[in-house]
C-alpha cells in the first residue's frame, strides 16, 4: 500500500513523533495510507468546491467546508495526491 506523508507533500513541519499514525483511504479502487499528526474526529460535511478561490488548481485539495463551530476546513483530494 502506498504511504503519503502529508506534511512533506504540503511542505509543513510534522510533530516529530517516531510513531506513525496512518489513515487508510480508498483511491481509485485501491488503498492509500495518509500519515497524519492526529485524528480529531469524523464529521459529515458538505463540500464547497474551490472554483473561484485562491486555491483553485492547487494539487491536493478538493474543496472546503464550514464546520459547526464556524471554522473553515480544507478537504484533501486523495485522487490528486500521488
C-alpha positions in Angstrom: 0.0 0.0 0.0 1.4 3.4 -0.9 2.0 5.8 2.0 1.7 9.5 1.6 3.3 11.8 4.2 1.1 14.8 4.1 3.5 17.1 6.0 6.1 16.5 3.2 3.6 16.9 0.4 2.3 20.2 1.7 5.7 21.5 3.0 4.8 21.8 6.6 6.5 20.7 9.9 5.3 17.4 11.5 5.1 16.9 15.2 8.4 14.9 15.0 7.0 11.8 16.6 8.6 8.5 15.6 5.3 6.7 15.8 3.3 6.9 12.6 -0.5 7.5 12.6 -1.8 6.3 9.3 -5.3 6.9 8.0 -6.2 4.4 5.2 -8.4 5.8 2.4 -9.7 4.4 -0.9 -8.3 5.9 -4.0 -9.4 4.6 -7.4 -10.3 1.1 -6.1 -7.1 0.7 -4.1 -6.0 1.8 -0.6 -3.6 4.6 0.2 -2.2 5.3 3.7 -2.0 9.0 4.7 0.4 9.8 7.5 -1.1 12.4 9.8 -0.1 14.0 13.1 -3.5 13.4 14.7 -7.1 12.4 14.0 -9.5 14.9 15.7 -12.8 13.3 14.7 -15.1 12.4 12.0 -17.9 14.6 10.6 -20.4 14.6 7.8 -19.9 17.8 5.8 -21.0 19.4 2.6 -18.0 20.3 0.3 -17.9 23.6 -1.4 -15.6 23.4 -4.5 -12.8 25.9 -4.9 -13.9 27.1 -8.3 -13.3 30.8 -7.6 -10.9 30.6 -4.7 -7.3 31.3 -4.3 -6.6 27.5 -4.0 -8.2 26.8 -7.4 -5.9 24.4 -9.3 -3.7 23.7 -6.3 -2.9 19.9 -6.2 -4.3 18.1 -3.1 -7.4 20.0 -2.2 -11.0 19.1 -3.3 -12.7 21.9 -1.6 -13.6 23.4 1.7 -16.4 23.2 4.3 -17.5 25.3 7.2 -17.5 23.4 10.5 -20.2 23.6 13.1 -18.0 26.0 15.2 -17.6 28.4 12.2 -14.0 27.3 11.3 -13.2 26.5 7.7 -11.6 23.1 6.9 -9.9 22.2 3.7 -10.9 18.8 2.2 -8.0 16.7 0.9 -8.4 15.3 -2.6 -6.9 11.8 -2.3 -7.0 11.3 -6.1 -4.5 14.1 -6.8 -2.1 13.2 -4.0 0.1 10.7 -5.9 
